Structures are given as C-alpha cells and as structure tokens.
C-alpha cells in the first residue's frame, strides 16, 4: 500500500515540508534519512569552528523562534539542538526512518504512484514524492593526482574524525571557502605546522559577533515580539546585500565596490605582509562567490606555524604535497575543506525517472537547469524538489523553506479540492518562469560582474547562475502566495 507522502531528507527543508503537510491533516508521511539522526548538514558537519554565517535570529524558522541562542552567530551544535527541538515539538521523529539510503525513484503512471528504491533492496510506494536532500549533502573530494596514495591521516570537513589527534601535527588544508575560513584558525591553534593550500581566495568581511546577554535572552523568551524585531532588522540588512549588490548589480555595483573595499580594509588591518595580502585578495567581483565573515581568519597567516601556499598543486605524495613549481610541503595530516559536489551529485541527489522514462538528471544536463518556482519540473508528476534550480532565496535558507511551505500548501489544497490523483506543472508555465528568471539574471553580478576565476558554486555546468532565485525574499513569498494555480495540470 502506498504512503501519501515520502520525503527524502530529515534536515530543515524536509521537516518544514512535513510540518506544513501535517497542518493540513496529511499524516501518512514517511521521512527517509540516510544518516543516523536528523538535522541534515548540521548533523553531518561538526568540524572545529563550525558556526552559522547568518545571524541565528534569521537562520531559524520564523514560526519557531529560539530565544536561547548563545551568540549572535550560534555554533553548529546549537543548530543541531534546535533541529531536535523542532522535531520533538512537532512530533516528527515518529515519521522518520534513519540509516535509510534512497537510491532512486520511478514514476508508475498506471498506479499514479512513485516507486522508491532503497539501498537495502527494499522498495516503497508513495502518491507524492518530495526530495529535501539539501544543497550541501554530497562531500566533494579534490581531483588531484596521488591523493589516494597519501600515507597519513585524511579528514574531510563533512566527515570529521573526533578521535583524530591533531596536536603538534603537520597539517595541510586544501580549501579556503566558507568552511576553510572557519576551520583554519582552529587548526592553527593545535598544529605543529599548518599549510593552507589556496586555489581561490575568498572575500572576508568583519564578523560582528558577540555572546547574547542573559537579559536579552530572557526578554526574547518573555516578549517574542522583540526577537521578531531583531529578526526583521537583520533580514532587512541581508535583503539589501542580496538584492542591491548581487541581483541588481547593473544599478547597485557601487555597493559591491564598497563591500570589496571593506573586505580589503579588514585584511589590511590584520595582515601586514604585502605579499600575503596580495595572495589573499580575490580577483573577481564581490558577490560572484558567497562571501563570508571572520575576525580570526586573516590573523592566522601571521602566525609562525602557518604557511599560505597559493600556487597550484601538482600532486599529492605519500608524505606531502608537491606544487607546480616543484616545492614540496611535508605533512602527516591532510584536511579536505573542499565542500560538496553541488551540481555533480546533488542535482538530483538520487536518480529520478518521471513520465515517459524521463531522467531528471539527464533533462537538466542536456537542456538547462530549471524548475518552476524552484519546486516542480514538467514530466515529473506528484514530485517536488526543494533544492531545485532557482529555489534558493537570499542568504538564509529558512526564507526559502518557508516560501516553499506556502507553495506546497496551495498545491495540496487544490489537489484536495479537485479530488485529483496527479498534479504536474505545465510546459508553458515552466518555460515562462525560466524566461523570467533568465531575464532577471541579466542585471546580476553573475552576468555583469567579473566572475571569471571565482569557481563559484552558484554557476551550474552550463555556466548559468541557477542556484539562486533572482528575487527579493518578499517577492518570492508573494509569488508563493499568488502564482496561478492553473500553472499546474490536475488530473
């Protein structure tokens, strides 16, 4: 017998979808999670220095505020605890099956159901399939000659080894993205020597972080409106950063120039060596790649036990790393802060075969990456992908989740009203939405800025910046409330 809904992924996206559907009285929901607990990226990632890079009052559900964040930018362990709190409050754990890896899903047109295949060999059936596997779920290994032959300890930031003894070790770190910026200062504190292998510099601006005073937390708990006000203020600032400097670069490029000057001034104040500053300075426009916040990253390179290596890696040796110029850095521990295989393995994270045998992955790679309202794709009935192209709104993922919850509610309400068996976005609606999104990107930093060399994960394999939805948060929420319901075909 088929379930009503199967959700793949027990992170904040999957939990948000389950909460919304539960409010509608849909109870036959199964949430499948390959890890041993919920929380998604905040369960998997636990490397030293892990913290949110969006203020915690904004990086949380608006309908479930947490008055007890210890800092403005909470450590990762608190996000994991918050995820557990949400699951317990909304009684989601009873819906979850952990340690279950989904390998694929195939649409059965005759039964109007999805057949979901598990790695164990088991198959499940469901009327509706929602994938909530997230953007950052498939760890990426660098494609470097000899890396399999390294004789020392290898740790990926997404699979941190809490038992590894790093004290006094000769550590090499590959990767200087947002994870590297958090991780490098922590490793420098314990390493005998730390070598940071930088392929692409990152824009880093000051981090205004502080412990949230006890009286403030008490006030947030007693008067929730005060925390909503703090959330609103932070959201306005992030909205301005995204819509003015990133999405409307054609008109707001001076905003980017000022942000770049701030980052350079921040570096100048903390890095006195001219050559080091030159190596750490990005050559691409501010906003092409997600910037980050840190007060500890730049000072790390002034430590006597830290080396910044910005030339290309030739190969990994059993006991070190050889650079293109022949220099060899001897290391015994290799830390990979190389992020995730975003486009290679996440779009989609499982094989999805829709109507007429259409493969979702092949469709995206052979045509263009696209999804109506960042949610649905033609030829994939009763299917919603929460991490589709053009889905990610702004900088806080919770803005995206909550807009998607509204979208799901409207579609499922219409399914019930029409007593429909299937729902599928029309080719016309999808094409019109794709045209609108492509047009808006024409005035963004991604097309008008200097993004060459940024190696930004915003860009898909076709060279289009389809990860972000070129819309304000307010606009995305409005669209979720007002998109024409007849953009879907119900049968």
C-alpha positions in Angstrom: 0.0 0.0 0.0 1.3 3.4 -0.9 2.1 6.1 1.6 0.6 9.6 1.0 4.0 11.3 1.0 7.6 10.3 1.2 10.1 13.0 2.0 13.8 12.2 1.3 15.9 14.1 3.8 15.4 15.0 7.5 17.1 18.4 7.5 15.3 21.7 8.0 13.7 21.5 4.5 12.2 18.1 4.9 11.0 18.9 8.4 9.4 22.2 7.2 7.5 20.3 4.5 6.3 17.7 7.0 5.1 20.4 9.4 3.1 22.1 6.6 1.6 18.9 5.4 0.8 17.9 8.9 -1.1 21.1 9.5 -3.3 20.1 6.5 -4.2 16.8 8.1 -1.9 14.7 6.0 -0.5 12.2 8.4 0.7 9.2 6.3 4.2 10.8 5.8 7.5 8.9 5.9 10.8 10.8 6.1 13.7 8.8 4.9 17.2 9.9 6.1 20.5 8.1 5.2 22.3 9.4 8.4 21.7 8.1 11.9 19.8 11.2 13.1 18.1 14.3 11.9 19.4 17.8 11.2 20.9 17.5 7.7 24.1 19.5 7.3 24.0 20.4 11.0 24.1 16.8 12.0 26.8 15.7 9.5 29.1 18.7 10.0 30.9 19.1 13.3 34.3 20.3 12.4 36.1 22.8 14.8 34.9 26.3 14.5 31.6 25.4 12.8 29.0 28.1 13.2 26.3 29.8 11.2 27.3 32.7 8.9 23.8 34.2 9.1 22.6 35.7 12.4 20.8 33.0 14.3 17.6 35.0 14.7 17.3 34.9 10.9 18.7 31.4 10.4 15.7 29.7 12.0 12.0 29.2 11.4 10.0 32.4 11.8 7.2 30.4 13.4 9.5 28.7 15.8 11.9 31.3 17.3 14.6 30.2 19.7 15.2 32.8 22.4 18.2 30.9 23.8 20.9 31.3 21.1 24.2 31.8 23.0 25.7 34.0 20.3 24.6 36.3 17.5 26.2 33.6 15.2 25.4 30.4 17.0 27.8 27.4 16.9 26.8 24.4 14.9 25.9 22.3 17.9 23.1 24.7 18.8 21.7 24.4 15.3 21.7 20.6 15.7 19.9 21.0 19.1 17.4 23.4 17.5 16.6 20.8 14.8 16.0 18.2 17.5 13.7 20.7 19.4 11.7 21.3 16.3 11.3 17.6 15.5 10.2 16.9 19.1 7.8 19.8 19.3 6.1 19.0 16.0 6.2 15.2 16.6 8.3 14.5 13.5 10.5 11.7 14.8 7.7 9.2 14.6 7.7 9.8 10.8 11.4 9.3 10.4 13.5 6.3 9.4 17.2 6.7 9.9 20.0 4.9 8.2 17.9 4.5 5.0 19.6 5.5 1.8 17.4 6.2 -1.2 19.0 5.3 -4.5 16.2 6.3 -6.9 12.6 6.8 -7.6 10.5 5.9 -10.7 7.0 7.1 -11.7 4.4 4.4 -12.2 1.9 6.0 -14.5 -0.6 3.2 -14.3 -0.8 3.3 -10.5 -0.2 7.1 -10.3 2.5 6.4 -7.7 6.2 6.7 -7.2 8.2 3.6 -6.6 11.1 4.5 -4.3 14.2 2.2 -4.2 16.4 1.9 -1.2 20.0 0.7 -1.0 18.9 -2.2 1.2 16.9 -3.6 -1.7 13.5 -2.6 -0.2 11.0 -0.6 -2.3 8.4 1.7 -1.0 5.5 3.3 -2.9 4.0 6.8 -2.4 1.5 9.1 -4.0 3.7 12.1 -3.7 7.5 12.4 -3.5 9.4 15.3 -2.0 13.2 15.5 -2.2 14.8 17.6 0.6 18.3 16.4 0.3 19.8 19.9 0.5 22.4 21.7 -1.4 25.3 20.5 0.8 24.9 16.8 1.3 27.5 15.1 -1.0 31.1 15.7 0.1 33.5 16.6 -2.7 36.9 15.1 -3.0 39.5 17.0 -4.9 40.6 15.6 -8.2 44.4 15.7 -7.5 46.9 13.1 -8.7 48.1 10.8 -6.0 45.6 11.7 -3.3 44.6 8.1 -2.8 48.3 7.3 -2.1 48.7 9.7 0.8 50.0 7.6 3.7 48.9 9.9 6.6 45.5 10.8 8.1 42.9 12.2 5.7 39.8 14.0 7.1 37.1 15.7 5.2 35.3 18.6 6.9 31.9 16.9 6.3 33.1 13.7 7.9 35.1 15.0 10.8 37.0 12.5 12.9 36.6 13.5 16.5 39.1 10.9 17.5 42.0 12.2 15.4 44.8 13.6 17.4 45.9 16.8 15.7 48.1 18.2 18.5 51.5 19.1 17.1 50.9 17.5 13.7 52.0 18.8 10.3 48.6 19.6 8.8 47.8 20.6 5.3 44.4 22.1 4.5 43.0 22.1 1.0 40.1 24.5 0.5 39.6 28.2 1.5 35.8 28.6 1.1 33.4 29.3 4.0 34.3 26.1 5.7 38.1 26.7 5.4 37.6 30.2 6.8 36.1 28.7 10.0 38.3 25.7 10.2 41.8 27.2 9.5 42.1 29.4 12.7 41.1 26.4 14.9 43.6 24.1 13.3 46.4 26.7 13.6 45.9 26.6 17.4 46.9 22.9 17.7 49.1 22.2 14.7 52.8 21.9 14.9 52.7 23.5 11.5 49.7 24.3 9.2 50.0 24.7 5.5 46.9 26.3 3.8 46.6 25.4 0.1 44.6 28.1 -1.5 43.2 27.7 -5.0 40.7 30.6 -5.0 40.8 33.5 -2.4 37.5 34.4 -0.7 36.1 37.8 0.2 36.1 38.1 4.0 34.4 40.9 5.9 34.4 41.7 9.6 32.2 39.5 11.8 30.2 41.4 14.3 29.6 38.6 16.7 29.1 38.5 20.5 27.5 36.5 23.3 23.9 37.2 23.6 23.4 38.7 27.2 21.2 36.7 29.6 18.8 39.6 30.0 18.3 39.8 26.2 17.6 36.1 26.0 15.1 36.5 28.9 13.4 39.3 27.0 13.2 37.3 23.8 11.5 34.5 25.7 9.1 36.7 27.6 8.3 39.1 24.7 8.7 37.2 21.4 7.9 40.4 19.5 11.3 41.7 20.5 13.0 38.7 18.8 10.8 39.2 15.8 12.0 42.8 15.6 15.6 41.6 15.7 14.9 39.1 13.0 13.3 41.8 10.9 16.3 44.2 11.3 18.8 41.5 10.3 16.6 40.4 7.4 16.4 43.9 6.0 20.2 44.1 6.0 20.6 40.8 4.3 17.9 41.6 1.8 19.7 44.8 0.9 23.0 42.9 0.4 21.4 40.4 -1.8 19.0 42.4 -3.9 21.1 45.5 -4.4 24.6 44.2 -4.7 24.1 40.8 -6.2 20.8 40.6 -8.1 20.7 44.3 -9.3 24.4 44.7 -9.9 23.6 46.7 -13.0 22.4 49.6 -10.8 24.0 48.8 -7.4 27.6 47.9 -8.4 28.9 50.7 -6.2 27.5 48.7 -3.3 29.7 45.8 -4.3 32.7 48.2 -4.7 32.2 49.4 -1.1 31.9 45.9 0.2 35.1 44.9 -1.5 36.8 48.0 0.0 35.6 47.0 3.4 37.0 43.5 3.0 40.3 44.9 1.8 40.5 47.3 4.7 39.7 44.4 7.1 42.6 42.4 5.5 45.0 45.4 5.6 44.3 45.9 9.3 45.0 42.2 10.1 47.7 41.2 7.5 50.8 43.4 7.4 52.8 41.4 4.9 52.2 42.8 1.4 52.7 39.6 -0.5 50.4 37.7 1.8 47.7 40.3 1.3 48.2 40.1 -2.5 47.7 36.3 -2.4 44.6 36.6 -0.2 42.9 39.2 -2.4 40.3 37.8 -4.8 40.5 38.8 -8.4 36.7 38.5 -9.0 33.8 40.9 -8.2 32.4 40.9 -4.7 29.2 38.7 -4.8 30.3 36.3 -7.6 31.0 33.8 -4.9 29.4 33.7 -1.5 31.5 35.9 0.8 32.0 35.1 4.5 32.5 36.7 7.9 35.5 36.2 10.1 37.7 38.1 12.6 40.1 35.2 13.0 41.0 34.0 9.5 43.4 36.7 8.3 45.4 36.9 11.6 46.1 33.2 11.3 48.5 33.9 8.5 50.7 36.0 10.7 51.4 33.0 13.0 54.9 31.5 12.8 53.4 28.0 12.4 51.2 28.8 9.4 52.2 28.9 5.7 49.9 30.1 2.9 50.5 28.3 -0.4 48.7 29.9 -3.3 50.5 28.2 -6.3 48.9 25.2 -8.0 49.2 21.7 -6.6 50.9 19.2 -8.9 50.3 16.0 -7.0 49.9 14.5 -3.5 52.8 12.4 -2.3 52.7 9.7 0.4 54.2 12.2 2.9 53.4 15.6 1.5 52.2 17.8 -1.4 54.2 18.8 -4.4 53.5 22.2 -6.0 53.6 23.1 -9.7 57.0 24.8 -9.1 58.5 21.7 -7.5 58.2 22.8 -3.9 57.2 20.0 -1.5 55.4 20.6 1.7 55.8 17.7 4.1 52.6 16.9 6.0 51.3 13.9 8.0 47.6 15.0 8.2 45.5 16.2 5.2 42.3 18.1 5.9 39.9 18.5 3.0 37.7 21.6 3.2 36.7 21.1 -0.4 33.0 21.5 0.1 30.3 19.5 -1.7 29.6 18.1 -5.2 26.8 20.5 -5.6 26.0 20.1 -9.3 27.7 16.8 -10.0 25.8 14.8 -7.4 23.1 17.0 -5.8 21.0 17.9 -8.9 19.4 15.5 -8.3 20.9 13.6 -5.3 19.1 10.4 -6.3 18.0 9.1 -9.7 14.5 10.3 -10.5 12.7 8.8 -13.5 9.5 10.6 -14.4 6.8 10.3 -17.1 7.8 8.6 -20.4 11.1 7.4 -18.8 12.5 11.0 -18.5 15.6 11.2 -16.2 15.6 14.3 -14.2 19.4 14.5 -14.2 19.7 13.9 -17.9 17.0 16.6 -18.6 18.9 19.2 -16.6 22.3 18.4 -18.1 21.1 18.0 -21.7 18.9 21.1 -21.7 19.1 23.7 -18.9 18.8 23.5 -15.1 15.3 24.7 -14.4 12.3 24.2 -12.1 9.1 26.1 -11.9 9.1 28.4 -8.8 12.1 26.3 -7.7 9.8 23.4 -6.9 8.5 21.4 -9.9 9.5 20.1 -13.3 7.4 19.1 -16.3 7.1 15.3 -16.8 7.6 14.7 -13.1 4.0 14.3 -11.7 3.4 14.4 -7.9 7.0 15.4 -7.4 8.5 18.4 -5.6 12.2 19.1 -5.3 13.0 21.6 -2.5 16.6 22.2 -3.7 15.9 22.8 -7.3 17.4 25.4 -9.6 16.1 28.9 -8.9 14.9 27.9 -5.4 17.4 29.4 -3.1 16.2 32.9 -2.0 18.5 35.3 -0.3 21.1 34.3 2.2 19.1 32.4 4.9 17.9 29.0 3.7 14.9 29.4 6.1 13.5 32.1 3.8 13.5 29.5 1.0 11.9 26.8 3.2 9.1 28.9 4.4 8.2 30.1 0.8 8.2 26.5 -0.3 5.9 25.6 2.6 3.4 28.1 1.3 3.7 26.7 -2.3 3.1 23.2 -1.1 0.1 24.1 0.9 -1.6 25.8 -2.1 -0.9 22.9 -4.4 -2.1 20.2 -1.9 -5.2 22.3 -1.1 -6.1 22.3 -4.8 -5.4 18.6 -5.1 -7.9 18.0 -2.3 -10.5 20.5 -3.8 -10.4 18.8 -7.2 -10.0 15.3 -5.8 -7.1 14.9 -8.2 -4.8 11.8 -8.5 -2.0 13.7 -10.2 -0.5 17.2 -10.4 2.2 18.3 -12.8 3.5 21.7 -13.8 2.7 22.6 -17.4 5.4 23.1 -20.0 4.1 26.6 -20.7 4.3 27.7 -17.1 7.8 26.3 -16.7 9.1 27.9 -19.9 7.6 31.3 -18.8 9.2 31.1 -15.4 12.5 30.1 -16.8 12.4 33.1 -19.2 11.6 35.4 -16.3 14.5 34.1 -14.2 17.0 34.2 -17.0 16.0 37.8 -17.8 16.4 38.9 -14.2 19.9 37.3 -14.1 20.9 39.6 -16.9 21.3 42.5 -14.5 23.0 40.5 -11.8 26.7 40.4 -10.7 26.9 36.9 -12.3 26.5 38.3 -15.8 27.7 41.9 -15.5 30.4 41.5 -12.9 33.8 39.9 -13.3 33.2 36.4 -12.1 35.8 34.6 -14.2 38.1 32.6 -11.9 35.7 32.7 -8.9 34.9 29.0 -9.2 31.5 29.8 -7.6 29.1 27.1 -6.9 26.3 29.4 -7.9 27.1 28.6 -11.5 25.8 25.3 -13.0 27.7 23.2 -15.6 26.1 25.3 -18.3 27.7 28.4 -16.9 24.3 29.9 -15.6 23.9 31.1 -12.1 20.8 29.0 -11.5 21.4 28.1 -7.8 19.9 31.5 -6.7 16.4 32.7 -7.3 16.9 36.3 -8.7 14.2 37.7 -6.5 13.8 39.5 -3.2 12.6 37.5 -0.3 9.4 39.5 -0.2 9.0 38.8 -3.9 9.5 35.1 -3.5 7.0 34.9 -0.7 4.5 36.9 -2.7 4.9 34.6 -5.7 4.4 31.6 -3.4 1.0 33.1 -2.4 -0.1 34.3 -5.8 1.3 32.0 -8.6 -1.6 30.9 -10.9 -2.7 27.6 -9.6 -3.6 26.7 -13.2 0.1 26.6 -13.9 -0.3 23.1 -12.7 -2.3 20.4 -14.5 -4.6 18.4 -12.2 -6.0 15.0 -13.3 
